[in-house]
């Protein structure tokens, strides 16, 4: 399936202001804001958080790369162009175990 088809099957992120990716020591190492141009990545990472109980390890990274679909080849060809995909590559290469923390909109 394409990236857009995958996104259509994921939970809404309308209630989020972003998502933090944290080390095991709770240090924020990456942030995905809920802004135009980042909402697809936010949906992917939010769905990963739900499916993998807030943990980003090798299995979650592999699933995320599947969901990013056609964008993965572009990320491989142009390192740095897709930081949210690059992070998934890094998780796999370095066997990282990170935490995914969804940030709810403040009332």
N, C-alpha and C positions, 0 to 999 in steps of 0.2 A: 504494500500500500504506500501511497505517497504521504509526505509530511502533512498536507492539508487533510487527507482522509484520516490519518491517525489522530490529528487534533480534534476532529469532529467527534471522535469516540471517547474523548477525555472529559473529566469533570470540569465544571466551570471554575474560573479563577476570579470572578467578579468580586468576591468577598475578600480578596487578598490585596495587600499593598506591596507585596514582594515576597521573596524567599531567600533565606540565608543558607549558605553551605558552610558548615563549621567543622573544625578539627575535633578530635576526641576531647580536647581541652576546652571546647566551646568557643574557640577563637574564630571569628568570621573570616573566612579566607576568600569568599566569593559571594556576590549579591546579585540577584536578578530582580530588578524593579518591575512593578506593574505599569509599564509605559508602552506606548505604541512602538512596535518594532522589537519588543522583548516578550510580548504576551505569548507567542508560540513556545518559546523556551520556558517561560514560567509555567505554562500548561504541562509541558513534558516533565519538568522537575517536580511539580506538584503531584502529578500522577505517579511518578516514581516514589515520592515520599509516602503516598497512600499504599502503593503496592508492596513496598519494601520496608514498611514500618519506620519511616524516617531515616533509613540507613542507605548510604550510597557506597556500595562496594562493587566488586567486579560484576556480579550478576545484574545489579541495577544499571551499571554503566553500559553493559552490553544491550540491555533492553532499551535504554535511552538512545543508543546509537541506532538501533532498529527503528525507533520512532522518528528520529530525525531524518531517516530515509535518504532521499536524494541530496540532502545538504552535507552528508558525511564525506562524499567524494570531494566536494568543493573545499571542505575543511582540511582534508588530507593534502590537497594540492596547494592550499594557501594558509599555512599555519598562522594563527593570530587573527584571522578574519572572522572566525566563529568561536569566540572564547568559551561559550557554554558547551560546545561540542569538544573543544580542546580539553576542557576539564574532564570530560568522560574518558578521552584517550589517556589522560594522565592517571586517572583512577585505575584504569586497567593496567597500564605499564608499570606503575609503582605499587600496585596492590594496596591502594589507600582505602581507608574506612572512614568515611565522613558522615556528618549528620545533616539532614535536610530539615530546615525549620521554616514552616510557612508562617508568614506574618499577616495576621488578620487586620482588616481595616479597623481603625479606631472609631469608636462611636461618637 
